[in-house]
């Protein structure tokens, strides 16, 4: 079911969908399966482990989601999806975003990113988090330009070296982050109170 849609130009349309279809899953799989050296751990689960993961996913299905897709006619050319969660329930986790190679360098990722930020703010999420392979500059740089901050590093057995990025929708939290990193001195009263 389509929740909302926006025309990007005469050919491209950005769509917010409730759930992706099987064609979407196949497109994602075909794009990532041969391009990224990731551990495909789900393919190696024992039957009882696979069932336990399915049951766990059912329990977590009540989280808020944002699923965006960009289409040129009926062709899927980009997407971004994520869900409520991470370290806190007021945080939105951007799990996966991509623009297929022949549609890159047209500002489509920026459109996706801006729409995710807008929708996450409408939901009331206080922050947006994501994790990226450390060498994935084509995603990391646009996110830094959009106001995301580097908030951590991780060595993942699945993806390798990851950079954690966070966008703070809340000005107080953004200021507190910049103070804690040593970027600036506290300006607002609540942040100054942290240091009295």
Residue pairs with C-beta under 8 A, 6 or more apart in sequence:
1 17
1 18
1 19
2 15
2 16
2 17
2 18
3 16
3 17
3 18
4 15
4 16
5 13
5 14
5 15
5 16
6 13
6 14
6 15
6 115
7 13
7 14
8 14
8 70
8 108
8 111
11 72
11 73
12 70
12 71
12 72
12 77
12 108
13 70
13 71
14 68
14 69
14 70
14 111
14 112
14 115
15 68
15 69
15 70
15 71
16 66
16 67
16 68
16 115
16 119
17 67
17 68
17 69
18 67
19 67
20 67
20 69
20 79
20 81
23 76
24 69
24 76
24 79
27 76
27 100
28 79
28 96
28 98
31 98
31 100
32 38
32 98
36 133
36 159
37 160
38 158
38 159
39 157
39 158
39 159
41 158
42 50
42 53
45 53
60 85
63 83
63 84
63 85
64 83
64 84
64 92
64 123
65 81
65 82
65 83
65 84
66 80
66 81
66 82
66 83
66 92
66 116
66 119
66 120
66 123
67 79
67 80
67 81
68 79
68 80
68 81
68 112
68 115
68 116
69 76
69 78
69 79
70 76
70 77
70 78
70 79
70 99
70 103
70 108
70 111
70 112
71 77
72 103
76 100
77 99
77 100
77 102
77 103
77 108
78 97
78 98
78 99
78 100
78 103
78 108
78 109
78 112
79 96
79 97
79 98
79 112
80 94
80 96
80 97
80 98
80 112
80 113
80 115
80 116
81 94
81 95
81 96
81 97
82 92
82 93
82 94
82 95
82 96
82 116
82 130
83 92
83 93
83 95
84 91
84 92
84 93
84 123
84 125
85 91
85 93
86 92
86 93
86 127
86 129
87 129
88 126
88 127
90 124
90 125
90 126
90 127
91 125
91 126
91 127
91 128
91 129
92 116
92 120
92 123
92 125
92 127
92 128
92 129
93 128
93 129
93 130
94 116
94 128
94 129
94 130
95 130
97 109
97 112
97 113
97 116
97 130
97 139
99 106
99 108
99 109
99 112
104 138
109 138
109 139
109 142
110 142
110 146
113 142
113 143
113 146
114 146
116 128
117 128
117 146
117 167
117 169
120 128
120 169
121 169
125 169
126 168
126 169
126 170
126 173
127 166
127 167
127 168
127 169
127 170
127 173
128 148
128 166
128 167
128 169
129 151
129 164
129 165
129 166
129 167
130 143
130 148
130 164
130 165
131 154
131 156
131 159
131 162
131 163
131 164
131 165
132 139
132 140
132 143
132 162
132 163
132 165
133 159
133 160
133 161
133 162
133 163
134 153
134 160
134 161
134 162
134 163
135 161
140 163
140 165
143 165
143 167
144 150
144 165
146 167
147 167
148 165
148 166
148 167
149 165
149 166
149 167
149 168
149 174
149 177
150 163
150 164
150 165
151 164
151 165
151 166
151 177
152 163
152 164
153 161
153 162
153 163
153 164
154 161
154 162
154 164
155 161
155 162
156 162
166 177
168 174
168 177
171 188
172 188
172 190
172 191
175 184
175 186
175 187
175 188
175 191
176 191
176 194
178 184
179 185
179 186
179 191
179 194
179 195
186 192
186 194
186 195
